[in-house]
Amino acid sequence: MNIAFLAILVIIWSILFFYEQLTKTTDSQQIFLYSSPSFWVVAAYLIYFAGTFFLFIYSQNQNLEEQVSEISIQYSLINGVFVLIKNILLSVAMFSKGDSMDKHPGKYRSSTF
């Protein structure tokens, strides 16, 4: 699968996710959108794919391994910065507190038991 096509799909999916989160009715438990781990995961991948979208397109037309030039150094620097931002946001998602299973005891259990 083409990486540029995958990047477009992830960007569209992320925008739809944020639109859905902003238009749904809010719970009394979760007032702020950024208090859920799913916000940080989607934001991480949205920023990563939006920031490196044109790099993916450029890298498909160029052979960056053969060229040891300023262009390949800039490519690596830009890609590295967005990978770092993505990893920081994923770390925030891991340490943010989501819904616990104690709040909704029957929600995550099978009804057959």
C-alpha positions in Angstrom: 0.0 0.0 0.0 1.2 3.5 -0.8 2.4 5.4 2.3 1.0 8.7 1.0 -2.4 7.1 0.6 -2.2 5.6 4.1 -1.3 9.1 5.4 -4.3 10.6 3.8 -6.6 8.0 5.3 -5.2 8.5 8.8 -5.5 12.3 8.5 -9.2 12.0 7.3 -9.9 9.4 10.1 -8.4 11.7 12.7 -10.4 14.7 11.6 -13.6 12.6 11.6 -12.7 11.3 15.1 -12.2 14.9 16.5 -15.4 16.0 14.8 -17.4 13.2 16.3 -15.9 13.8 19.8 -16.8 17.5 19.6 -20.3 17.0 18.4 -21.4 14.2 20.7 -23.1 15.0 24.0 -20.6 15.2 26.9 -20.7 13.1 30.0 -20.5 14.6 33.4 -17.4 12.4 34.0 -15.4 13.7 30.9 -15.7 17.4 30.4 -12.5 18.0 28.5 -11.6 16.2 25.3 -7.9 16.1 26.1 -8.6 14.1 29.3 -9.0 10.8 27.5 -6.1 8.7 26.2 -7.7 8.3 22.8 -7.4 12.0 22.2 -3.6 11.9 22.7 -3.2 8.8 20.5 -5.2 10.3 17.6 -3.5 13.6 18.0 -0.1 11.9 17.9 -0.7 10.2 14.6 -2.5 13.2 13.1 0.5 15.4 13.8 3.0 12.7 12.6 1.2 12.0 9.3 0.4 15.6 8.6 4.0 16.7 9.3 5.6 14.0 7.2 3.1 13.7 4.4 5.1 15.6 1.9 8.3 13.9 3.0 6.7 10.5 2.1 5.7 11.8 -1.3 9.2 13.3 -1.9 11.0 10.1 -0.7 9.1 7.9 -3.2 10.5 10.0 -6.1 14.0 10.2 -4.8 16.6 7.7 -3.7 17.7 9.2 -0.4 20.1 6.3 0.5 22.4 7.0 -2.5 22.5 10.7 -1.9 24.6 11.9 1.1 23.6 15.5 0.7 21.9 18.3 2.6 18.5 17.1 1.3 18.9 13.7 3.0 20.1 15.3 6.2 17.1 17.7 6.2 14.8 14.7 5.5 16.1 12.8 8.4 15.9 15.8 10.7 12.3 16.6 9.8 11.3 13.0 10.1 13.1 12.6 13.4 11.4 15.7 14.9 7.9 14.4 14.0 8.7 10.9 15.3 9.8 12.5 18.6 6.6 14.6 18.9 4.6 11.4 18.1 6.4 9.4 20.8 5.9 12.2 23.4 2.2 12.4 22.7 1.9 8.6 22.9 3.7 8.7 26.2 1.2 11.3 27.5 -1.6 9.0 26.4 -0.1 6.1 28.3 0.1 8.2 31.5 -3.3 9.9 31.2 -6.1 8.3 33.2 -9.0 7.0 31.1 -12.2 5.4 32.1 -11.7 2.8 34.8 -13.6 -0.4 34.8 -14.9 0.2 38.3 -17.1 3.1 37.2 -19.1 0.9 34.8 -19.1 -2.6 36.3 -21.4 -4.2 33.7 -20.1 -2.4 30.6 -17.0 -4.5 29.9 -18.3 -7.9 31.0 -20.1 -10.4 28.9 -23.8 -10.9 29.6 -23.5 -14.7 29.2 -21.8 -15.2 32.6 
